[in-house]
Amino acid sequence: MTYSRQQLAADLRELASNEPKNRAGLDRWYEDARRVQDRIASAPDVTTGVPDFIWHYLSDADVRLKDPRYAQVQQEMLTELLAMLEGLTSQ
């Protein structure tokens, strides 16, 4: 099964839209994030080009809950990354 950059962008958008608002939502979010991590790891062509930021984003939901500034910085970085990924896939 292949996993494209377009699918990665869609998965990241989905995760971002379900960002937990409290600690109760963390477990579910991390389950979803783990599935994305597994998909990335199973696709060598995608894994090679994945910036370190994605790994931090997928593992830092609890930090974002505690630190609104950190959450804002990660959201801005994610927005830029998604624009780049979607730009690459639309060409």
ZAVEX-785041 format. One record per residue (C-alpha): residue number from 1; residue in three letters; x, y, z. Coordinates in steps of 0.5 Angstrom, whole numbers, plus 500, padded with zeros to 3 digits. Example, Ala and Ser with C-alpha at 12.3 -4.5 7.8 and 13.67 -1.06 7.14 Angstrom:
<recs>
 num residuo  px  py  pz
   1     ALA 525 491 516
   2     SER 527 498 514
</recs>
This chain:
<recs>
 num residuo  px  py  pz
   1     MET 500 500 500
   2     THR 503 507 498
   3     TYR 502 513 502
   4     SER 503 520 498
   5     ARG 505 527 501
   6     GLN 497 528 499
   7     GLN 495 523 504
   8     LEU 500 526 509
   9     ALA 497 533 508
  10     ALA 490 530 509
  11     ASP 492 526 515
  12     LEU 495 532 518
  13     ARG 489 537 517
  14     GLU 485 532 520
  15     LEU 489 531 526
  16     ALA 489 539 526
  17     SER 482 539 526
  18     ASN 481 535 532
  19     GLU 486 538 536
  20     PRO 484 536 543
  21     LYS 481 542 547
  22     ASN 483 538 554
  23     ARG 486 533 557
  24     ALA 480 528 556
  25     GLY 481 528 548
  26     LEU 489 527 549
  27     ASP 488 519 548
  28     ARG 484 519 542
  29     TRP 488 524 539
  30     TYR 495 520 540
  31     GLU 491 514 537
  32     ASP 490 518 531
  33     ALA 497 521 531
  34     ARG 500 514 532
  35     ARG 496 511 526
  36     VAL 499 517 522
  37     GLN 506 516 524
  38     ASP 505 508 522
  39     ARG 503 510 515
  40     ILE 509 515 515
  41     ALA 514 510 517
  42     SER 511 505 512
  43     ALA 512 509 506
  44     PRO 520 510 505
  45     ASP 519 515 499
  46     VAL 515 520 504
  47     THR 519 518 510
  48     THR 525 521 507
  49     GLY 522 528 506
  50     VAL 519 529 513
  51     PRO 521 534 516
  52     ASP 523 533 524
  53     PHE 517 538 526
  54     ILE 512 533 524
  55     TRP 515 528 529
  56     HIS 514 534 534
  57     TYR 507 536 532
  58     LEU 505 528 532
  59     SER 508 528 539
  60     ASP 507 534 543
  61     ALA 499 535 543
  62     ASP 500 535 551
  63     VAL 505 541 551
  64     ARG 500 545 546
  65     LEU 495 544 551
  66     LYS 499 547 557
  67     ASP 503 552 553
  68     PRO 498 557 548
  69     ARG 505 560 545
  70     TYR 508 553 543
  71     ALA 501 551 540
  72     GLN 501 558 536
  73     VAL 508 557 533
  74     GLN 506 549 532
  75     GLN 500 551 528
  76     GLU 503 556 524
  77     MET 509 551 522
  78     LEU 504 546 520
  79     THR 500 551 516
  80     GLU 506 553 512
  81     LEU 508 545 511
  82     LEU 501 544 509
  83     ALA 501 549 504
  84     MET 508 546 501
  85     LEU 505 539 501
  86     GLU 499 541 498
  87     GLY 503 545 493
  88     LEU 508 539 491
  89     THR 502 535 490
  90     SER 498 539 486
  91     GLN 503 540 480
</recs>
